[in-house]
Amino acid sequence: MRIAVLGGTGPAGGALALRLADIGHQVRIGSRSAERAEEVCAELKGRWPDRSLDLTGAANEDAAAWAELVVVATPWDAAASTASSVAPALAGKVVISMANALTRLGSELVALVPPRGSIAAAVQAAVPAAMVAGAFHHVPAHELGQLDDPVDCDVIICADQAAAAEATAELVDAIPGLRSLRAGSLAAAAATEAFTAVLLQVNRRYKTRTTIRLHGLDKDASEGP
Ligand SMILES: NC(=O)c1ccc[n+]([C@@H]2O[C@H](COP(=O)([O-])OP(=O)(O)OC[C@H]3O[C@@H](n4cnc5c(N)ncnc54)[C@H](OP(=O)(O)O)[C@@H]3O)[C@@H](O)[C@H]2O)c1
């Protein structure tokens, strides 16, 4: 599949782009600067010289127009505006929002409540003709970028359209170690995004990088509509 990662020059989008290219997708990193996107691609591919990675760079608008599925991987306060800036290219496509609205309050990282409850909902409102899914919020960029190792994490997916949730789940489940869990509509994205603040506080206290695994679930046996 052709996948664009807008803001993929950062650690989170870059790591996701690497992983998706490693499992056989054609991936284009998007940036506000095509040159920066190309530089980051060269740097990422340079880290994995023995892998065959179909990873290229382009301006956000060109990457979005080229792709069949688009990930928005900018900071939270730029996600809706970035999606909106390429809105015609996103119509009818699945768009994945991975942004977490967080801010520092003293020594703590705390969750903000965006006007629509979540960044994923704000992205959906910015591009109503696209099908937005919230996903990858709790997957640490560092582990995602270590291609030799599986990523030990569940990925909560929220979307208003079933097609967006299904396409996102298919991508997630193809990445070694990740397991998709569908948590309902975009209304659930508020809790999903905000929980990232809890993980980061735990990480800070215990000097580690935690991920999430939900227990008590036999996914194959119990999956419903
Ligand atoms: N880091 C993690 O482990 C992790 C895990 C899960 C989810 N996330 C989420 O993933 C998102 C990306 O995280 P990150 O740490 O990679 O972010 P980042 O490095 O701060 O930003 C990613 C890219 O977004 C672009 N960007 C920055 N400001 C922008 C603006 N005002 N308008 C448009 N584009 C802008 C920049 O690319 P150009 O300058 O090249 O355009 C930048 O390289 C965040 O929302 C974060 O909450 C992060």
The ligand as an SDF file (V2000), in Angstrom:
LIG
                    3D

 48 52  0  0  0  0  0  0  0  0999 V2000
    7.3740   10.2490   20.4120 N   0  0  0  0  0  0  0  0  0  0  0  0
    6.6340    9.1790   20.6830 C   0  0  0  0  0  0  0  0  0  0  0  0
    7.1140    8.1720   21.2290 O   0  0  0  0  0  0  0  0  0  0  0  0
    5.1680    9.1850   20.2840 C   0  0  0  0  0  0  0  0  0  0  0  0
    4.4430    8.0050   20.3930 C   0  0  0  0  0  0  0  0  0  0  0  0
    3.1030    7.9970   19.9880 C   0  0  0  0  0  0  0  0  0  0  0  0
    2.5240    9.1630   19.4900 C   0  0  0  0  0  0  0  0  0  0  0  0
    3.2710   10.2960   19.4170 N   0  0  0  0  0  0  0  0  0  0  0  0
    2.6420   11.4900   18.8470 C   0  0  0  0  0  0  0  0  0  0  0  0
    3.1280   11.5780   17.5270 O   0  0  0  0  0  0  0  0  0  0  0  0
    3.2350   12.9480   17.1340 C   0  0  0  0  0  0  0  0  0  0  0  0
    4.6280   13.2020   16.6100 C   0  0  0  0  0  0  0  0  0  0  0  0
    5.5520   13.0550   17.6610 O   0  0  0  0  0  0  0  0  0  0  0  0
    7.0670   13.5130   17.4490 P   0  0  0  0  0  0  0  0  0  0  0  0
    7.7250   13.4010   18.7560 O   0  0  0  0  0  0  0  0  0  0  0  0
    7.6340   12.8220   16.2630 O   0  0  0  0  0  0  0  0  0  0  0  0
    6.8190   15.0670   17.1030 O   0  0  0  0  0  0  0  0  0  0  0  0
    7.7890   16.2370   16.6360 P   0  0  0  0  0  0  0  0  0  0  0  0
    9.1460   15.7010   16.3940 O   0  0  0  0  0  0  0  0  0  0  0  0
    7.6510   17.3640   17.6020 O   0  0  0  0  0  0  0  0  0  0  0  0
    7.1110   16.7180   15.2800 O   0  0  0  0  0  0  0  0  0  0  0  0
    7.0250   15.8810   14.1440 C   0  0  0  0  0  0  0  0  0  0  0  0
    7.1300   16.7210   12.8950 C   0  0  0  0  0  0  0  0  0  0  0  0
    5.9860   17.5570   12.7690 O   0  0  0  0  0  0  0  0  0  0  0  0
    6.3280   18.6650   11.9650 C   0  0  0  0  0  0  0  0  0  0  0  0
    5.8300   19.8950   12.5820 N   0  0  0  0  0  0  0  0  0  0  0  0
    6.2700   20.4770   13.7310 C   0  0  0  0  0  0  0  0  0  0  0  0
    5.5610   21.6000   13.9900 N   0  0  0  0  0  0  0  0  0  0  0  0
    4.6850   21.7250   12.9700 C   0  0  0  0  0  0  0  0  0  0  0  0
    3.6980   22.7100   12.6560 C   0  0  0  0  0  0  0  0  0  0  0  0
    3.4770   23.7700   13.4460 N   0  0  0  0  0  0  0  0  0  0  0  0
    2.9700   22.5520   11.5170 N   0  0  0  0  0  0  0  0  0  0  0  0
    3.1780   21.4670   10.7100 C   0  0  0  0  0  0  0  0  0  0  0  0
    4.1130   20.5220   10.9520 N   0  0  0  0  0  0  0  0  0  0  0  0
    4.8460   20.6460   12.0850 C   0  0  0  0  0  0  0  0  0  0  0  0
    7.8420   18.7180   11.8580 C   0  0  0  0  0  0  0  0  0  0  0  0
    8.1670   18.2920   10.5450 O   0  0  0  0  0  0  0  0  0  0  0  0
    8.6690   19.3030    9.3950 P   0  0  0  0  0  0  0  0  0  0  0  0
    9.3570   20.4550   10.1020 O   0  0  0  0  0  0  0  0  0  0  0  0
    9.6250   18.4490    8.6270 O   0  0  0  0  0  0  0  0  0  0  0  0
    7.4460   19.7070    8.6430 O   0  0  0  0  0  0  0  0  0  0  0  0
    8.3000   17.6820   12.8540 C   0  0  0  0  0  0  0  0  0  0  0  0
    9.4930   17.0050   12.4600 O   0  0  0  0  0  0  0  0  0  0  0  0
    2.9160   13.8010   18.3640 C   0  0  0  0  0  0  0  0  0  0  0  0
    1.6180   14.3190   18.2200 O   0  0  0  0  0  0  0  0  0  0  0  0
    2.9970   12.8110   19.5200 C   0  0  0  0  0  0  0  0  0  0  0  0
    2.0580   13.1270   20.5380 O   0  0  0  0  0  0  0  0  0  0  0  0
    4.5670   10.3330   19.7890 C   0  0  0  0  0  0  0  0  0  0  0  0
  1  2  1  0
  2  3  2  0
  2  4  1  0
  4  5  1  0
  4 48  2  0
  5  6  2  0
  6  7  1  0
  7  8  2  0
  8  9  1  0
  8 48  1  0
  9 10  1  0
  9 46  1  0
 10 11  1  0
 11 12  1  0
 11 44  1  0
 12 13  1  0
 13 14  1  0
 14 15  2  0
 14 16  1  0
 14 17  1  0
 17 18  1  0
 18 19  2  0
 18 20  1  0
 18 21  1  0
 21 22  1  0
 22 23  1  0
 23 24  1  0
 23 42  1  0
 24 25  1  0
 25 26  1  0
 25 36  1  0
 26 27  1  0
 26 35  1  0
 27 28  2  0
 28 29  1  0
 29 30  1  0
 29 35  2  0
 30 31  1  0
 30 32  2  0
 32 33  1  0
 33 34  2  0
 34 35  1  0
 36 37  1  0
 36 42  1  0
 37 38  1  0
 38 39  2  0
 38 40  1  0
 38 41  1  0
 42 43  1  0
 44 45  1  0
 44 46  1  0
 46 47  1  0
M  CHG  2   8   1  16  -1
M  END
$$$$
